[in-house]
Amino acid sequence: MQQSPLNFPFGATQNKLNLTVPTVVKASAGNVGVVVVNTAGSTAGGIYDTTTTGGAAPGTLVAAVEAAGVYNLAGFACLSGIVFVPGTGMVASISYS
């Protein structure tokens, strides 16, 4: 199947932009596409497989995001939900489905 550079093979169809506070990205199972850290924080942030910001804990951590840049999670499946917790001073955007 031919794909253009704008087609995401994992089907990310949504995004949340300029996140600066802990955010429930999706409160049900989904897939994380790309995390773009626009402004690095003084501490690391993270993607969590949970349904609430209170559920963000080491046991639900999917990926840590530290420096400015692009983190391609290639459609990583979160079975409960998707929560993003930015590091202190971090600004980031996330694509998901």
Summary of the structure (lengths in Angstrom):
residues: 97
radius of gyration: 12.7
end to end distance: 20.7
largest distance: 42.5
contacts: 297
relative contact order: 0.39
helix: 6%
strand: 51%
